[in-house]
Amino acid sequence: MQTFDYQEIKYLYSAEDRPIGTVAAGERFTVITEDCFTARFRDSRNFTRETAAWVEENLDGVTGPIAVEGARAGEAIEIHIETIAITTPGCVVVSRCESLSPYDWWREEDHVVNLEIADGRMEIAPGWSVPVRPLIGCLATAPARETVLSRHEGPYGGNLDCREITSGATVTLPVEVEGALIYFGDSKASMGDGEITAAPEIGTRIVASAHPVERPASMGCPRVRSAEQITTIVSAISLADAARAAARHLKLWLEDEWELTSEQAAIVIGIGADCGIGQVSNLLHTAKCSIPLALLPGHR
């Protein structure tokens, strides 16, 4: 199995990047990622004004890009996440949280704590541990017409910070350049919806595979499929606009793949679709809309 590491860590998604390797369609491969701080805070004593300024300028380093044979511009790529293994402690930058608005808490970051992780649990304090559920915060393909900071998000994926992008999920992203050029990074040990305060950032060892597929005409945003549900993800300046767009794209997906009429798709969305928040901590806010597969025709 090929392994791709972060020795050539990137801070951009770009069609100009030289691939760090190429995989065949369906080939299983391993990706090793560093935490979003590029390990600068692995020792909590390194949280200084200078180091924090460097991290702010170089946030969310990603491993990649990885090219996929047969992936062609105008199509899509299905990325199956088999497993996410945590390789580092959970690194949390803690805020004083003195401002009335949580939006301003990010400007009050004060110190770092590193939380030990073992046997699927993370220790917050002696005698107090919580289960981990690692997710991939940044998963992207290279945009064709622009170079984007890895901390940003859009139709290409990127810094979506959605809990649904986890082990067992299949993420479908657009292919804008030959080979797709896939990037992985910014994983969390666990994260609540919204990312209102900092989540434990981790390094990971990810086992994945990728399959080029025809891009559905109805596909206008990242899609996630798990054994239980399907999800559409949209990033926009307004969280309300992102949520409404995610619901619209989910409706189009139901009409396309499940051959529902517009009326049927609207009814089942009204009955059982859930709109949620990915994150409200980035330049664009990310919303998601999910529906259980059990509500759809033909599911057993």
Contacts in CASP RR format, 6 or more apart in sequence:
PFRMAT RR
TARGET T0000
AUTHOR 0000-0000-0000
METHOD contacts of the structure
MODEL  1
MQTFDYQEIKYLYSAEDRPIGTVAAGERFTVITEDCFTARFRDSRNFTRE
TAAWVEENLDGVTGPIAVEGARAGEAIEIHIETIAITTPGCVVVSRCESL
SPYDWWREEDHVVNLEIADGRMEIAPGWSVPVRPLIGCLATAPARETVLS
RHEGPYGGNLDCREITSGATVTLPVEVEGALIYFGDSKASMGDGEITAAP
EIGTRIVASAHPVERPASMGCPRVRSAEQITTIVSAISLADAARAAARHL
KLWLEDEWELTSEQAAIVIGIGADCGIGQVSNLLHTAKCSIPLALLPGHR
1 28 0 8 1.000
1 29 0 8 1.000
1 30 0 8 1.000
1 207 0 8 1.000
2 21 0 8 1.000
2 23 0 8 1.000
2 27 0 8 1.000
2 29 0 8 1.000
2 30 0 8 1.000
3 29 0 8 1.000
3 30 0 8 1.000
3 31 0 8 1.000
3 32 0 8 1.000
4 20 0 8 1.000
4 21 0 8 1.000
4 29 0 8 1.000
4 30 0 8 1.000
4 31 0 8 1.000
4 32 0 8 1.000
4 63 0 8 1.000
4 64 0 8 1.000
4 66 0 8 1.000
5 32 0 8 1.000
5 63 0 8 1.000
6 32 0 8 1.000
6 33 0 8 1.000
6 34 0 8 1.000
6 61 0 8 1.000
6 63 0 8 1.000
8 20 0 8 1.000
8 64 0 8 1.000
9 34 0 8 1.000
9 38 0 8 1.000
9 61 0 8 1.000
9 62 0 8 1.000
9 63 0 8 1.000
10 17 0 8 1.000
10 61 0 8 1.000
10 62 0 8 1.000
10 63 0 8 1.000
10 64 0 8 1.000
10 65 0 8 1.000
10 150 0 8 1.000
10 183 0 8 1.000
11 58 0 8 1.000
11 59 0 8 1.000
11 60 0 8 1.000
11 61 0 8 1.000
11 62 0 8 1.000
11 149 0 8 1.000
11 150 0 8 1.000
11 151 0 8 1.000
12 147 0 8 1.000
12 148 0 8 1.000
12 149 0 8 1.000
12 150 0 8 1.000
13 62 0 8 1.000
13 65 0 8 1.000
13 140 0 8 1.000
13 141 0 8 1.000
13 142 0 8 1.000
13 143 0 8 1.000
13 147 0 8 1.000
13 148 0 8 1.000
13 149 0 8 1.000
13 150 0 8 1.000
13 156 0 8 1.000
13 158 0 8 1.000
13 181 0 8 1.000
13 183 0 8 1.000
14 142 0 8 1.000
14 143 0 8 1.000
14 147 0 8 1.000
14 148 0 8 1.000
15 142 0 8 1.000
15 143 0 8 1.000
15 144 0 8 1.000
15 147 0 8 1.000
15 176 0 8 1.000
15 177 0 8 1.000
15 181 0 8 1.000
16 147 0 8 1.000
17 64 0 8 1.000
17 65 0 8 1.000
17 142 0 8 1.000
17 181 0 8 1.000
19 64 0 8 1.000
19 65 0 8 1.000
19 66 0 8 1.000
19 67 0 8 1.000
19 179 0 8 1.000
19 181 0 8 1.000
20 63 0 8 1.000
20 64 0 8 1.000
20 65 0 8 1.000
20 66 0 8 1.000
21 66 0 8 1.000
21 67 0 8 1.000
22 66 0 8 1.000
22 67 0 8 1.000
22 68 0 8 1.000
22 69 0 8 1.000
22 179 0 8 1.000
23 29 0 8 1.000
23 66 0 8 1.000
23 67 0 8 1.000
23 68 0 8 1.000
23 69 0 8 1.000
23 209 0 8 1.000
23 210 0 8 1.000
24 68 0 8 1.000
24 69 0 8 1.000
25 68 0 8 1.000
25 69 0 8 1.000
25 70 0 8 1.000
25 71 0 8 1.000
25 210 0 8 1.000
25 211 0 8 1.000
25 212 0 8 1.000
26 209 0 8 1.000
26 210 0 8 1.000
26 211 0 8 1.000
27 209 0 8 1.000
27 210 0 8 1.000
28 82 0 8 1.000
28 207 0 8 1.000
28 208 0 8 1.000
28 209 0 8 1.000
29 66 0 8 1.000
29 207 0 8 1.000
29 208 0 8 1.000
29 209 0 8 1.000
30 205 0 8 1.000
30 206 0 8 1.000
30 207 0 8 1.000
30 208 0 8 1.000
31 63 0 8 1.000
31 64 0 8 1.000
31 66 0 8 1.000
31 184 0 8 1.000
31 204 0 8 1.000
31 205 0 8 1.000
31 206 0 8 1.000
31 208 0 8 1.000
32 63 0 8 1.000
32 87 0 8 1.000
32 203 0 8 1.000
32 204 0 8 1.000
32 205 0 8 1.000
32 206 0 8 1.000
33 62 0 8 1.000
33 63 0 8 1.000
33 184 0 8 1.000
33 185 0 8 1.000
33 186 0 8 1.000
33 187 0 8 1.000
33 203 0 8 1.000
33 204 0 8 1.000
33 206 0 8 1.000
34 61 0 8 1.000
34 63 0 8 1.000
34 185 0 8 1.000
34 203 0 8 1.000
35 41 0 8 1.000
35 42 0 8 1.000
35 88 0 8 1.000
35 90 0 8 1.000
35 91 0 8 1.000
35 187 0 8 1.000
35 201 0 8 1.000
35 202 0 8 1.000
35 203 0 8 1.000
36 59 0 8 1.000
36 60 0 8 1.000
36 61 0 8 1.000
36 138 0 8 1.000
36 185 0 8 1.000
36 186 0 8 1.000
36 201 0 8 1.000
37 55 0 8 1.000
37 59 0 8 1.000
37 91 0 8 1.000
37 93 0 8 1.000
37 201 0 8 1.000
38 55 0 8 1.000
38 58 0 8 1.000
38 61 0 8 1.000
39 88 0 8 1.000
40 46 0 8 1.000
40 51 0 8 1.000
40 54 0 8 1.000
40 55 0 8 1.000
41 47 0 8 1.000
41 51 0 8 1.000
41 55 0 8 1.000
41 91 0 8 1.000
41 93 0 8 1.000
41 112 0 8 1.000
41 114 0 8 1.000
42 88 0 8 1.000
42 89 0 8 1.000
42 91 0 8 1.000
42 114 0 8 1.000
44 111 0 8 1.000
44 112 0 8 1.000
44 113 0 8 1.000
44 114 0 8 1.000
46 112 0 8 1.000
47 93 0 8 1.000
47 111 0 8 1.000
47 112 0 8 1.000
52 109 0 8 1.000
59 150 0 8 1.000
59 151 0 8 1.000
60 138 0 8 1.000
60 149 0 8 1.000
60 150 0 8 1.000
60 151 0 8 1.000
60 159 0 8 1.000
60 185 0 8 1.000
60 186 0 8 1.000
61 138 0 8 1.000
61 150 0 8 1.000
61 185 0 8 1.000
61 186 0 8 1.000
62 138 0 8 1.000
62 140 0 8 1.000
62 150 0 8 1.000
62 183 0 8 1.000
62 184 0 8 1.000
62 185 0 8 1.000
62 186 0 8 1.000
63 183 0 8 1.000
63 184 0 8 1.000
63 185 0 8 1.000
64 181 0 8 1.000
64 182 0 8 1.000
64 183 0 8 1.000
64 184 0 8 1.000
65 142 0 8 1.000
65 181 0 8 1.000
65 182 0 8 1.000
65 183 0 8 1.000
66 181 0 8 1.000
66 182 0 8 1.000
66 183 0 8 1.000
66 210 0 8 1.000
67 178 0 8 1.000
67 179 0 8 1.000
67 180 0 8 1.000
67 181 0 8 1.000
67 182 0 8 1.000
68 77 0 8 1.000
68 179 0 8 1.000
68 180 0 8 1.000
68 182 0 8 1.000
68 210 0 8 1.000
68 212 0 8 1.000
69 179 0 8 1.000
70 179 0 8 1.000
70 212 0 8 1.000
71 77 0 8 1.000
71 175 0 8 1.000
71 178 0 8 1.000
71 179 0 8 1.000
71 180 0 8 1.000
71 210 0 8 1.000
71 212 0 8 1.000
72 175 0 8 1.000
72 178 0 8 1.000
72 179 0 8 1.000
72 212 0 8 1.000
73 144 0 8 1.000
73 175 0 8 1.000
73 176 0 8 1.000
73 177 0 8 1.000
73 178 0 8 1.000
74 174 0 8 1.000
74 175 0 8 1.000
74 176 0 8 1.000
74 215 0 8 1.000
75 175 0 8 1.000
75 212 0 8 1.000
75 213 0 8 1.000
75 214 0 8 1.000
75 215 0 8 1.000
76 172 0 8 1.000
76 173 0 8 1.000
76 174 0 8 1.000
76 175 0 8 1.000
76 212 0 8 1.000
76 213 0 8 1.000
76 214 0 8 1.000
76 215 0 8 1.000
76 216 0 8 1.000
76 219 0 8 1.000
77 141 0 8 1.000
77 172 0 8 1.000
77 173 0 8 1.000
77 174 0 8 1.000
77 175 0 8 1.000
77 180 0 8 1.000
77 182 0 8 1.000
77 210 0 8 1.000
77 211 0 8 1.000
77 212 0 8 1.000
77 213 0 8 1.000
78 170 0 8 1.000
78 171 0 8 1.000
78 172 0 8 1.000
78 210 0 8 1.000
78 211 0 8 1.000
78 212 0 8 1.000
78 213 0 8 1.000
79 139 0 8 1.000
79 170 0 8 1.000
79 171 0 8 1.000
79 172 0 8 1.000
79 173 0 8 1.000
79 182 0 8 1.000
79 208 0 8 1.000
79 209 0 8 1.000
79 210 0 8 1.000
80 168 0 8 1.000
80 169 0 8 1.000
80 170 0 8 1.000
80 208 0 8 1.000
80 209 0 8 1.000
80 210 0 8 1.000
80 211 0 8 1.000
81 136 0 8 1.000
81 165 0 8 1.000
81 166 0 8 1.000
81 167 0 8 1.000
81 168 0 8 1.000
81 169 0 8 1.000
81 170 0 8 1.000
81 171 0 8 1.000
81 206 0 8 1.000
81 207 0 8 1.000
81 208 0 8 1.000
82 167 0 8 1.000
82 168 0 8 1.000
82 207 0 8 1.000
82 208 0 8 1.000
82 209 0 8 1.000
83 167 0 8 1.000
83 206 0 8 1.000
83 207 0 8 1.000
84 134 0 8 1.000
84 135 0 8 1.000
84 136 0 8 1.000
84 166 0 8 1.000
84 167 0 8 1.000
84 187 0 8 1.000
84 204 0 8 1.000
84 205 0 8 1.000
84 206 0 8 1.000
85 134 0 8 1.000
85 204 0 8 1.000
85 205 0 8 1.000
85 206 0 8 1.000
85 207 0 8 1.000
86 117 0 8 1.000
86 120 0 8 1.000
86 132 0 8 1.000
86 134 0 8 1.000
86 187 0 8 1.000
86 189 0 8 1.000
86 202 0 8 1.000
86 203 0 8 1.000
86 204 0 8 1.000
87 202 0 8 1.000
87 203 0 8 1.000
87 204 0 8 1.000
87 205 0 8 1.000
88 202 0 8 1.000
88 203 0 8 1.000
89 114 0 8 1.000
89 115 0 8 1.000
89 116 0 8 1.000
89 117 0 8 1.000
89 202 0 8 1.000
90 114 0 8 1.000
90 115 0 8 1.000
90 117 0 8 1.000
90 122 0 8 1.000
90 189 0 8 1.000
90 200 0 8 1.000
90 201 0 8 1.000
90 202 0 8 1.000
91 112 0 8 1.000
91 113 0 8 1.000
91 114 0 8 1.000
91 115 0 8 1.000
91 200 0 8 1.000
91 201 0 8 1.000
91 202 0 8 1.000
92 112 0 8 1.000
92 113 0 8 1.000
92 114 0 8 1.000
92 115 0 8 1.000
92 198 0 8 1.000
92 199 0 8 1.000
92 200 0 8 1.000
92 201 0 8 1.000
93 109 0 8 1.000
93 111 0 8 1.000
93 112 0 8 1.000
93 198 0 8 1.000
94 109 0 8 1.000
94 110 0 8 1.000
94 111 0 8 1.000
94 112 0 8 1.000
94 113 0 8 1.000
94 198 0 8 1.000
95 105 0 8 1.000
95 106 0 8 1.000
95 108 0 8 1.000
95 109 0 8 1.000
95 110 0 8 1.000
95 197 0 8 1.000
95 198 0 8 1.000
96 105 0 8 1.000
96 108 0 8 1.000
96 110 0 8 1.000
97 105 0 8 1.000
97 108 0 8 1.000
97 197 0 8 1.000
98 108 0 8 1.000
99 105 0 8 1.000
99 107 0 8 1.000
99 108 0 8 1.000
102 196 0 8 1.000
102 197 0 8 1.000
105 196 0 8 1.000
105 197 0 8 1.000
106 281 0 8 1.000
109 198 0 8 1.000
115 122 0 8 1.000
115 123 0 8 1.000
115 124 0 8 1.000
115 189 0 8 1.000
115 200 0 8 1.000
116 122 0 8 1.000
116 123 0 8 1.000
117 123 0 8 1.000
117 132 0 8 1.000
117 189 0 8 1.000
117 202 0 8 1.000
120 131 0 8 1.000
120 132 0 8 1.000
121 129 0 8 1.000
121 130 0 8 1.000
121 131 0 8 1.000
121 132 0 8 1.000
122 129 0 8 1.000
122 130 0 8 1.000
122 131 0 8 1.000
122 132 0 8 1.000
122 189 0 8 1.000
122 190 0 8 1.000
122 200 0 8 1.000
123 129 0 8 1.000
124 130 0 8 1.000
130 190 0 8 1.000
131 190 0 8 1.000
132 189 0 8 1.000
132 190 0 8 1.000
133 163 0 8 1.000
133 166 0 8 1.000
133 189 0 8 1.000
133 190 0 8 1.000
134 166 0 8 1.000
134 167 0 8 1.000
134 187 0 8 1.000
134 188 0 8 1.000
134 189 0 8 1.000
134 190 0 8 1.000
134 202 0 8 1.000
134 204 0 8 1.000
135 161 0 8 1.000
135 162 0 8 1.000
135 163 0 8 1.000
135 164 0 8 1.000
135 165 0 8 1.000
135 166 0 8 1.000
135 187 0 8 1.000
135 188 0 8 1.000
135 190 0 8 1.000
135 191 0 8 1.000
136 165 0 8 1.000
136 166 0 8 1.000
136 184 0 8 1.000
136 185 0 8 1.000
136 186 0 8 1.000
136 187 0 8 1.000
136 204 0 8 1.000
136 206 0 8 1.000
137 158 0 8 1.000
137 159 0 8 1.000
137 160 0 8 1.000
137 161 0 8 1.000
137 162 0 8 1.000
137 165 0 8 1.000
137 185 0 8 1.000
137 186 0 8 1.000
137 187 0 8 1.000
137 188 0 8 1.000
138 150 0 8 1.000
138 158 0 8 1.000
138 159 0 8 1.000
138 160 0 8 1.000
138 183 0 8 1.000
138 184 0 8 1.000
138 185 0 8 1.000
138 186 0 8 1.000
139 157 0 8 1.000
139 158 0 8 1.000
139 160 0 8 1.000
139 165 0 8 1.000
139 171 0 8 1.000
139 173 0 8 1.000
139 182 0 8 1.000
139 183 0 8 1.000
139 184 0 8 1.000
139 185 0 8 1.000
140 150 0 8 1.000
140 156 0 8 1.000
140 157 0 8 1.000
140 158 0 8 1.000
140 173 0 8 1.000
140 182 0 8 1.000
140 183 0 8 1.000
141 156 0 8 1.000
141 157 0 8 1.000
141 173 0 8 1.000
141 174 0 8 1.000
141 175 0 8 1.000
141 176 0 8 1.000
141 177 0 8 1.000
141 180 0 8 1.000
141 181 0 8 1.000
141 182 0 8 1.000
141 183 0 8 1.000
142 156 0 8 1.000
142 176 0 8 1.000
142 177 0 8 1.000
142 180 0 8 1.000
142 181 0 8 1.000
142 183 0 8 1.000
143 156 0 8 1.000
143 176 0 8 1.000
144 176 0 8 1.000
144 177 0 8 1.000
145 176 0 8 1.000
148 156 0 8 1.000
148 158 0 8 1.000
150 158 0 8 1.000
150 159 0 8 1.000
150 183 0 8 1.000
150 185 0 8 1.000
150 186 0 8 1.000
151 159 0 8 1.000
151 282 0 8 1.000
152 158 0 8 1.000
152 159 0 8 1.000
152 282 0 8 1.000
152 283 0 8 1.000
152 284 0 8 1.000
153 159 0 8 1.000
153 160 0 8 1.000
153 235 0 8 1.000
153 282 0 8 1.000
153 284 0 8 1.000
153 286 0 8 1.000
154 160 0 8 1.000
154 235 0 8 1.000
154 284 0 8 1.000
155 174 0 8 1.000
155 220 0 8 1.000
155 221 0 8 1.000
155 222 0 8 1.000
156 173 0 8 1.000
156 174 0 8 1.000
156 176 0 8 1.000
157 173 0 8 1.000
157 222 0 8 1.000
157 233 0 8 1.000
157 235 0 8 1.000
158 183 0 8 1.000
159 186 0 8 1.000
159 279 0 8 1.000
159 282 0 8 1.000
160 222 0 8 1.000
160 233 0 8 1.000
160 235 0 8 1.000
160 278 0 8 1.000
160 279 0 8 1.000
160 286 0 8 1.000
161 186 0 8 1.000
161 188 0 8 1.000
161 191 0 8 1.000
161 194 0 8 1.000
161 195 0 8 1.000
161 278 0 8 1.000
161 279 0 8 1.000
161 281 0 8 1.000
161 282 0 8 1.000
161 286 0 8 1.000
162 224 0 8 1.000
162 231 0 8 1.000
162 233 0 8 1.000
162 278 0 8 1.000
162 279 0 8 1.000
162 286 0 8 1.000
162 288 0 8 1.000
163 191 0 8 1.000
163 192 0 8 1.000
163 193 0 8 1.000
163 278 0 8 1.000
164 224 0 8 1.000
164 226 0 8 1.000
164 231 0 8 1.000
164 233 0 8 1.000
164 288 0 8 1.000
164 290 0 8 1.000
165 171 0 8 1.000
165 224 0 8 1.000
168 226 0 8 1.000
168 227 0 8 1.000
169 224 0 8 1.000
169 225 0 8 1.000
169 226 0 8 1.000
170 224 0 8 1.000
170 225 0 8 1.000
170 226 0 8 1.000
171 222 0 8 1.000
171 223 0 8 1.000
171 224 0 8 1.000
172 213 0 8 1.000
172 219 0 8 1.000
172 222 0 8 1.000
172 223 0 8 1.000
172 224 0 8 1.000
172 225 0 8 1.000
173 180 0 8 1.000
173 182 0 8 1.000
173 222 0 8 1.000
174 215 0 8 1.000
174 219 0 8 1.000
174 220 0 8 1.000
175 212 0 8 1.000
175 215 0 8 1.000
180 210 0 8 1.000
180 212 0 8 1.000
182 210 0 8 1.000
184 206 0 8 1.000
184 208 0 8 1.000
185 204 0 8 1.000
186 201 0 8 1.000
187 201 0 8 1.000
187 202 0 8 1.000
187 203 0 8 1.000
187 204 0 8 1.000
187 206 0 8 1.000
188 199 0 8 1.000
188 200 0 8 1.000
188 201 0 8 1.000
188 202 0 8 1.000
189 199 0 8 1.000
189 200 0 8 1.000
189 201 0 8 1.000
189 202 0 8 1.000
190 199 0 8 1.000
190 200 0 8 1.000
191 199 0 8 1.000
192 199 0 8 1.000
193 276 0 8 1.000
193 277 0 8 1.000
193 278 0 8 1.000
194 277 0 8 1.000
194 278 0 8 1.000
194 279 0 8 1.000
194 280 0 8 1.000
194 281 0 8 1.000
195 278 0 8 1.000
195 279 0 8 1.000
195 280 0 8 1.000
195 281 0 8 1.000
196 280 0 8 1.000
196 281 0 8 1.000
216 253 0 8 1.000
216 256 0 8 1.000
216 257 0 8 1.000
217 256 0 8 1.000
218 249 0 8 1.000
218 252 0 8 1.000
218 253 0 8 1.000
218 255 0 8 1.000
218 256 0 8 1.000
219 249 0 8 1.000
219 252 0 8 1.000
219 253 0 8 1.000
220 249 0 8 1.000
220 252 0 8 1.000
221 232 0 8 1.000
221 233 0 8 1.000
221 234 0 8 1.000
221 245 0 8 1.000
221 246 0 8 1.000
221 249 0 8 1.000
222 232 0 8 1.000
222 233 0 8 1.000
223 230 0 8 1.000
223 231 0 8 1.000
223 232 0 8 1.000
223 233 0 8 1.000
223 253 0 8 1.000
224 230 0 8 1.000
224 231 0 8 1.000
224 232 0 8 1.000
224 233 0 8 1.000
225 231 0 8 1.000
227 293 0 8 1.000
228 292 0 8 1.000
228 293 0 8 1.000
228 294 0 8 1.000
229 290 0 8 1.000
229 291 0 8 1.000
229 292 0 8 1.000
229 293 0 8 1.000
230 250 0 8 1.000
230 253 0 8 1.000
230 290 0 8 1.000
230 291 0 8 1.000
230 293 0 8 1.000
231 250 0 8 1.000
231 288 0 8 1.000
231 289 0 8 1.000
231 290 0 8 1.000
232 246 0 8 1.000
232 247 0 8 1.000
232 249 0 8 1.000
232 250 0 8 1.000
232 253 0 8 1.000
232 288 0 8 1.000
232 289 0 8 1.000
232 290 0 8 1.000
233 246 0 8 1.000
233 278 0 8 1.000
233 286 0 8 1.000
233 287 0 8 1.000
233 288 0 8 1.000
234 242 0 8 1.000
234 243 0 8 1.000
234 245 0 8 1.000
234 246 0 8 1.000
234 249 0 8 1.000
234 286 0 8 1.000
234 287 0 8 1.000
234 288 0 8 1.000
235 242 0 8 1.000
235 282 0 8 1.000
235 284 0 8 1.000
235 285 0 8 1.000
235 286 0 8 1.000
235 287 0 8 1.000
236 242 0 8 1.000
236 245 0 8 1.000
236 284 0 8 1.000
236 285 0 8 1.000
236 287 0 8 1.000
237 284 0 8 1.000
237 285 0 8 1.000
238 285 0 8 1.000
239 277 0 8 1.000
239 280 0 8 1.000
239 285 0 8 1.000
239 287 0 8 1.000
242 284 0 8 1.000
242 285 0 8 1.000
242 286 0 8 1.000
242 287 0 8 1.000
243 275 0 8 1.000
243 276 0 8 1.000
243 287 0 8 1.000
243 289 0 8 1.000
245 287 0 8 1.000
246 275 0 8 1.000
246 287 0 8 1.000
246 288 0 8 1.000
246 289 0 8 1.000
247 269 0 8 1.000
247 273 0 8 1.000
247 275 0 8 1.000
247 289 0 8 1.000
249 289 0 8 1.000
250 269 0 8 1.000
250 273 0 8 1.000
250 289 0 8 1.000
250 290 0 8 1.000
250 291 0 8 1.000
251 262 0 8 1.000
251 265 0 8 1.000
251 266 0 8 1.000
251 269 0 8 1.000
254 260 0 8 1.000
254 264 0 8 1.000
254 265 0 8 1.000
254 268 0 8 1.000
254 269 0 8 1.000
254 291 0 8 1.000
254 296 0 8 1.000
255 261 0 8 1.000
255 262 0 8 1.000
255 265 0 8 1.000
258 265 0 8 1.000
258 296 0 8 1.000
258 297 0 8 1.000
260 268 0 8 1.000
260 297 0 8 1.000
268 291 0 8 1.000
268 295 0 8 1.000
268 296 0 8 1.000
269 289 0 8 1.000
269 291 0 8 1.000
271 295 0 8 1.000
272 291 0 8 1.000
272 292 0 8 1.000
272 295 0 8 1.000
273 289 0 8 1.000
273 290 0 8 1.000
273 291 0 8 1.000
274 289 0 8 1.000
274 290 0 8 1.000
274 291 0 8 1.000
275 287 0 8 1.000
275 288 0 8 1.000
275 289 0 8 1.000
276 287 0 8 1.000
276 288 0 8 1.000
276 289 0 8 1.000
276 290 0 8 1.000
277 285 0 8 1.000
277 286 0 8 1.000
277 287 0 8 1.000
277 288 0 8 1.000
278 286 0 8 1.000
278 287 0 8 1.000
278 288 0 8 1.000
279 285 0 8 1.000
279 286 0 8 1.000
280 286 0 8 1.000
293 299 0 8 1.000
END
